[in-house]
Amino acid sequence: MWNVEEEAGWLFIAGVVIIHIVELSVCLPLLRERKEARKKLLTHSVLSLLSFCLLFLLCCGGLSPILLGVEDDIECNTLLALYGLVWAGSVISMVNLVERLVKEK
């Protein structure tokens, strides 16, 4: 019998990766003439995936390679702070992209 709980994490990860691949494969060709907009889209995608990785580490209680040897409480708070900063950068990138596209019209 298929255990949903064991597979749910990997299905979620696969879903996030597939969504980012679709986002890039649809949006990059549409922005082929707008190099600055493409850079902002790529920045958003990279930061979004990085924030997802940090959130995944936080939820799974895994150790981040850059935080080895740090106490558990500090590591948890540091991962949460890093997640927040990276996620905010991703949102700011997307807002800048939309702003640039609206100004061009």
Secondary structure, DSSP 8 states (H G I E B T S, - for coil): ---HHHHHHHHHHHHHHHHHHHHHHHHHHHTTT-HHHHHHHHHHHHHHHHHHHHHHHHHHT---GGGTTS-HHHHHHHHHHHHHHHHHHHHHHHHHHHHHHHHH-
